């Protein structure tokens, strides 16, 4: 299953349909269908969720189309103050701006004229028994996850001491073998061969396995093994934040590898910058122990402890102390 590493593949634009949203959240939101969607797929163009209070009143200046609309107690109460033609006109405005659907919270019922307008505009209507703030919260969480930028990387992803380590390198370099050795040492495999990555929030990358591969590893000369079946639940996890990339490459005598660690290389995935450690491979090197040290050193840096800079500080203090001693002895004639 190993392939050439390359950089992340160009992320495809997420395609989220209303049918998927309803199917995934039907139980969570306790949804009941009032007016069905059209036969063709209704594709959501945005992760945003709106409450269209001002739009119902006729103010459309800053109204963004293509957003799911949630009608709470205030919106339904406002519709109740209108006569049927006004109710029809208010909902017609939402339909004309291509709202994918109306979600009515708190188990409320829309006036018949409003339903007629939704029906005429082919605007699906669903009712949730949850309060408005909970409906908006659950929808926002779900849509943020579904619309998150995504990419795929040919790599292995392992949780090492709580640090998400993305192991990259050319095909056959030993990524899967390193992942297996780390699992054997008590760490947890997230994905091998293809790591699906999505960006959630600012500067956070979450990696997981591709469903068809799950927690399988291909070891050359052995074949495909099932990590969960062999090591149990302790040897796997479903997803993990990616925090550092370890790139494996054959040792090159002419290469200038980092010796002190003052300057750390970086890589970028989906616009997020990560520290990148290049590990040259030569016979006898214990890569998995080094990877454990990389994870621990990363955590120390998170807590503000930089071993390279601390060593440099001690060296400078020692040199300054030696210079003071030499000056003293130079003028000591007793």
N, C-alpha and C positions, 0 to 999 in steps of 0.2 A: 504493500500500500504506500510505500514511501515514494515521493515525487520530488522534482526539483523545487527548491524552496521559493525562489523569486520573491517579489514583493506582493503585498495583498492584491488580490484581484479587484478590478473596478467594481465598487458596490452597485448593485442594481437598485433602481428606485423601488421602494417598498410598495406593494399593491395590497391594499386592505379593503375588503368589501364589507358592506353592511351585513350580509349574511354571516360572515365570519364573526363579526362583532356580536351579533345577536346569539349565535350558537355558543360562543365562548363565555358570554356574560349572562346568559339566560338564567342560570341558577344563582349566580352571585347577586344579580339585580332583581331577581324574581320578576322577570319580564313576562308580560302578556301582550300578544299581538292584537291590536285593534283594527288597523288597516294594513294589509299585506304590502310588501314591496312589489315593484313591477317584475315581470318575468326575467328581464335582463339584469345582469349584475349591477348593483349600485356601488361604485367605487368611491371611497373617501379620499378627498384630496388634501386633507389636513388633519393634524393631531388635535387641533383646538376644539374645545367644547364651549358653546355659547349659551347664554340665557338671553333670549331676544325681547326683553321688556320694551326697549325703546323702538325696536323694529315693529312690534305689534301696534305701537302707538302712531306709527307712520314716519318716524325719523330714521331714514336709511343712510344717512351721510357716511357714517363710519362702520356700516354693517358689512362684514366680510362674508362672502358666499361660501358654499361648499362645506360648511361646518355643521356638525351635529348640534341640534337645538334641544335644550332641556327646559321644559316648562314646569316651574314650581308653583307653589301656592300663590305667589304674587301675580304671576302671569295668568294663571287660570282665574284668579279672582278679578283681574282686570277685564278679561274676556267676558266675565259674567256681568260686568257693568254696561256692556255694549248691547245694542239691539242686533238681531240676527244678521242683517246686511253688513253691519260693521264688523261683526265677528267673522263673517265670510271674507270680507276684504282684508282683515288683519292677517289671517292665515294664508290667503292667496299671495300676499307679499312675500311670505317666507318661501312658498313653493316656487315663485318666480325667480328667486335668488338661489335656486338649486340646493336648498338644504337637503341633505341625504335622508334625514328622518327627524321626526319629533319624538322625544322621550318625555313622557309626563310622569312626574314623581309623585310620591305619597299616595298612590292609588287613586288619584283624582280623575274625574271624567271631564272630557271636553264637551262644550255645547254642540248640539247637532249641526248647527250652521258651520262651525269651525271644522267639524269632521267632513261635511260636504265639500268644503273648500280644499281640504287635504286630499280627499278622494278625487276631485276634479283635477288637482295638480299632481296626481300620482305621487303623493307624499306619504310615505309609510308612517304609521303612528304606533308607538308601544307605550305601555304603562308599567311602571315599576312601583312596588309597594314601599321602597326605601325612601327616606327623606331626601330632599334635593341635594344637600351638601354631600351626602354619601354617594348618590348617583354620579355627581360631578367628579368626586374623588376617584371612584372606581373606574370611570370612563377615562379620566386623565392618566391614571397609572397604566391602564391597558394600552391606550393609544400611544403614549410615550414609548412603551416597549416595542410596539409593533412598527412605529415609524422611525425607530432608532437607526442611524446609518449603520450599514453592515458590510463586512468583507470576509473573505476566506483566505487563510494562510496555510501553506503546506509546512506543517511543523508539528511538534508535540507540545502539550500544555500540561504541566504538573504543578500541584500545590506542594511547595517545599517549605516547611515550617511556617505555613500560612502565607507565603509569598507566591503569587502566580508567576511561574517561570515559563516563558515561551522559548522552546528549544528549536532553533532553525539551523539550516545547513543543507548542502547539496544531497541529492539522492544517494543513499548507501553510506553516508558519513557516520551513522550510528545514533541518530536521534531516538529511534524506538528502543534501542538497547539501553540507552541512558535512562529513558523513561522507565523501563522495566526494572533497572537496577535501583532507581529511586523508590519505586513502589516496594521492592524487596526490603529496602531500608526503612519502610514505615511511612513513606509519603504517599500522595494520592494522585492518581491519574485522572485528568479531566478529558483529554482528547488526544488522539494520535492521527497522523497522516494529514487530516484536514481539520483545522480549527476554525469554527465559525465565530466571528468577532462582531460585536455591536458596541457602539458608543452610547453610553447612557449618561446624561448630565454633562458637566464640563470636566474634561480630562479623565474620564473613567471608561476603561475598556473592559468588557465582559466577554470571556471566551467560553465556548461549550463545544460538545462533540456534534458531529453530523448524525442525525437520527439513525441512518442506516448502518453506520459504523459503531455507534455507541462506544463501549469501552474495550474495543478490540485492538490488539497490537500485532503487527507483522514482524516477526524476527526472522531474518534471512537465515536459511538453513534449517529452521524449525517449522515455520509457517505461521498461521494466524492463531493467536491464543486469546481466550476470554479472561480478562483481568478480574472481573467481578466474580466469575465462577471459581477462579483459582485462589484469589486473595480475600474474597468476601467484600462486604460493604465498606470495610476500613480502607480498602485500596483504591476507592474511586470517589469522585464527587461530580455533581451534575454540571456545575459551572464555577468559574473563578475569575476574579478581577486579575487582569494581566498587568504586572508591575515592572518586569524586567525581561529583556530578551538576551538569551545566551546563544551566540552564533558559533557553531562548530565549523572548523576548517582545517585542512591538512597543514602540518607544520611547514613553514617556508623560512629557510635560513636568512633570506634577504629581507624578510618582513620586519617592520619596526613595531614590535608588540609593546603594549603598555607595561611598564615595570613598577612604577610607584603608585599610580592611580590618582594623580593630581587632576588630570584631564580625563573625563569620562565621555566615551562616545555615546551618541544618541541615535535613535531611530524614530520614525514617525509612522503611525498607523491611524487612518481615519482622522487625521488632524491632531492626534494626541502624541506628544513626545514622551518617549520612554528611554531609560538608560539601556545601553547595549554593551554587553561584554563579549569580546571575541576570544574564544578559547582555541588555541592551536593544539592539534592532536598529534602526539607522537607516542611510540611504544612505552608502556610502563606508567603512563599518566593515569591517575585515578580521577576520572572526570566527575563521578558522582559525588565524591567527597568535596571536590572543588565547587561543584554546584551548590552543595549545602552551605559552604562557606560564603558563596556569592549571596545566597538568600539571607544568611545571618548578617553579613556586612551591609546589605541593603537596609535591613531593619535598624542596624546601628546608625546608619546615615539618616534614616527617618527621625531618629531620636537625637540627631545632632552630633553624633560621634563619628569622626572621620579619622581612620587610623593613619592614612598617609600624611595628613596635615599635622596630626599629633606627633608623629615621628619626626617630621621636619622641624616642628617647634622644639622638640627635645634636642635635636642636633644643633640647632642654632643657639640654644641656651648653653649647650656644652662647649661650643666653639667660643662663645662670648666669655664663658668662665675660664677657658684655657688661656684666652688672650689676657684676661686680668691677672692670672697667675704668672704668666711670662713677664708682664710689666713689673709685677711685684719683685720677682726674683732678679730682674735686671738691675734694680736699684737697691737690692739687699746685699750689702758688702760685709756684713758681720760674719 
